[in-house]
């Protein structure tokens, strides 16, 4: 749940194209602001894949923002991170995490719960 709660980033492919429409989700104690792209959803059965952006308020260790692909299983109300890429301020990839995490129950009131209610 810790990765879902803090929106640790992830995706199965490289970062999404520049044609994104980010929907504001909220912020975490002034450290970062979270968004998701409501226009680029990939549905398969009860699962929906989508992109998350976590913009840091201050660059940390050469990272300005994270792009992740996540997946929500609507019927089971679970979510997981599939892939994450960390980007520097100039848009170059600073690091990648290509290991999907296991699906976890989505806690009420979290950013993932907000997304789930909008896309499921």
C-alpha positions in Angstrom: 0.0 0.0 0.0 2.9 2.4 0.7 3.7 2.7 -3.0 0.1 3.4 -3.9 -0.4 5.8 -1.1 2.6 7.9 -2.1 2.1 7.5 -5.8 5.4 5.9 -6.5 5.7 6.1 -10.3 5.5 3.3 -13.0 4.6 2.1 -16.6 5.2 -0.7 -19.2 6.5 1.4 -21.9 8.6 4.6 -22.2 7.2 7.9 -21.0 4.0 8.9 -22.8 4.1 11.3 -25.7 3.9 15.1 -25.1 0.1 15.2 -25.9 -1.0 14.8 -22.4 -3.9 16.4 -20.4 -3.0 16.3 -16.8 -5.8 16.3 -14.2 -4.7 17.7 -10.8 -5.0 15.2 -7.9 -3.4 17.0 -5.0 -0.1 17.5 -3.2 1.8 15.9 -0.4 3.1 18.3 2.3 4.6 20.7 -0.2 7.0 18.1 -1.5 5.3 17.1 -4.8 2.1 17.6 -6.8 0.3 14.7 -8.4 -1.6 14.5 -11.7 -3.0 11.8 -13.9 -3.8 11.8 -17.6 -7.5 11.2 -17.9 -7.4 11.3 -21.7 -5.0 8.3 -22.2 -6.8 5.4 -20.6 -6.3 1.8 -21.8 -9.2 -0.4 -20.8 -9.1 -4.2 -20.9 -11.9 -6.1 -19.2 -12.2 -4.7 -15.6 -8.6 -3.2 -15.7 -7.7 0.4 -16.6 -4.2 1.5 -17.2 -3.3 5.2 -16.9 -0.4 7.6 -16.5 0.5 9.5 -13.3 2.9 12.4 -13.0 4.5 13.4 -9.7 6.1 16.8 -10.0 8.6 17.5 -7.2 8.5 21.1 -5.8 12.3 21.0 -5.6 14.6 18.8 -7.7 16.0 16.0 -5.7 19.2 14.0 -6.7 18.8 15.3 -10.3 15.1 14.3 -10.5 12.4 16.9 -11.2 9.4 14.6 -11.9 8.3 11.0 -12.2 6.0 9.5 -14.9 4.4 6.2 -14.1 2.0 3.9 -15.7 -0.4 2.3 -13.2 -3.3 -0.1 -13.4 -6.6 -0.3 -11.4 -8.7 -3.4 -11.4 -12.1 -1.8 -11.0 -14.1 -4.9 -9.9 -11.5 -5.9 -7.2 -10.7 -2.2 -6.3 -7.0 -2.9 -6.4 -4.2 -0.9 -8.0 -0.5 -1.3 -8.9 2.4 0.5 -10.4 3.7 -1.1 -13.6 6.6 1.1 -14.6 8.3 4.3 -13.4 10.7 6.7 -15.0 12.4 9.6 -13.2 13.2 12.7 -15.3 15.6 15.6 -14.8 14.4 19.1 -15.4 15.6 19.0 -19.0 13.5 15.9 -19.7 16.2 13.3 -19.8 15.6 10.0 -18.1 17.5 9.9 -14.8 16.4 6.4 -13.8 13.8 3.7 -14.5 12.0 1.1 -12.5 10.6 -1.6 -14.8 9.5 -4.0 -12.1 5.7 -4.1 -11.7 4.6 -4.2 -8.1 1.8 -6.6 -6.9 -1.7 -5.3 -6.9 -2.9 -3.9 -3.5 -6.3 -2.9 -2.2 -7.1 0.8 -2.8 -7.6 2.7 0.5 -10.5 5.1 0.7 -9.6 8.7 0.4 -6.3 8.2 -1.4 -5.3 9.6 -4.8 -5.8 6.2 -6.2 -9.3 6.1 -4.8 -10.0 9.5 -6.5 -8.8 8.1 -9.8 -10.7 4.8 -9.4 -14.0 6.7 -8.8 -13.4 8.7 -12.0 -12.3 5.9 -14.4 -14.2 2.8 -13.2 
